[in-house]
Amino acid sequence: MTMHEPLTGAPGPLPVIAPHGDFDEDTLPPLEVRIRETAARHGGLILDASRITFGDSTFLRLLLTTHQEADLRIANPSPAITRLINLTATDQVLHIHPTVEDAQNT
């Protein structure tokens, strides 16, 4: 798993986190720490999900929890993440955007 540093700091646009790879119970903890710290520091974040190849129920729980606690915007979800979100009907709850730029301009 590789994660990029947030693109911006507070104040201003929300920072972007762009992880890639598979996220399950075993691999999620570093991403969870990063998301929680960024959300706490900036009040939200944009998750560029374009290179996430798998997410399980623990990943989905992280998205929903973060959504409840901060301004989470999911940008450009990969086919695997789109499928997860659609199958669980969380596309009705989460803020999904086609691009990072669209998420920044919301």
N, C-alpha and C positions, 0 to 999 in steps of 0.2 A: 504494500500500500504506500502510495506517495500522496502527500498533501502539499498544496501551495500555501504560502503565507497569505494572509488577508491582503487584498489589493489596496484597501484604504483604512484609515483609522477614524475614530470619532473626533469631531463631528463630521458630517458629510454623508456620502452614500454608504450603504451597508457594505461591509467587507464580503469578499467572495472566497469560499472554500471550494476547491475542486479536487476531491479525492478520486482515486481510480482503483478498480479491483473489486473483489468480493467482500461483502460485509455480512458476517454472521456472528453468532455468540462468541466465537474465539477471536475474531479479527476486529470486532467493533470497538473495543475499549479505547484505543488511541483516538479514533475519530470522535467518539462520544465526548472525550475530554476536550478535544479541540472545539467541537461545536458548542459545548456548554460554556467554556471560557470565553469564546468569541461572542456568543449571545449575551452573556452577562456583562461583558465589557462594552458592547455596542448596542444592546437592545434588540439585536437581530442579526441576520446574515442571509446571504444568498448562497445556496448550495448548488453548485454547478454539477449536476448529476449525469452529465453526458458520458462519462467514462466509468460509471459504476456498472459492473457486469453482473452483479448478483446482490440481492438484499433479502434477508429472511425476516422473520417476525420481530426479532430484536432490533433490526434496523428500522422497521416500520414503527415500532414503539418509540425509538429515538426521534423519529420525524414528528410523530404525534405529540410527544411530550414537549419537544422544542417549540412546536406550533402553539401549544397552550401557554408557554412561558415567554415567548419572544416573537418577533416578527421574522418568521421563517419563510423564505421564498425559494422554491425549487425551480431551477432553470434547466431547460434542455434535457429532460430525463431520458436516459437510455431506454432501449426497448424493454430490458429486464425490469427497470424501475417503473416504467409506464404500465407494464403488465401487472406488477405487484400493486400499484396504486389503483388501477382499474378493477382488479379482482376483488379487492377489499373495499371498494367504493369510497376510499379516502380521497379520491379526486374531487369529491363533493365538499371536503373539509379543508384540504391543504391548498396552498396558493401555488399553482403550477404555471410556469411561464415558458414560452417556446425558446427564449434566448436569455442570456445573462443581461444583455442590454435592456430587454423588455422588463425584466425583474428590477433592474436599477431605476427604471423610469416609472415605476408604479407608486 
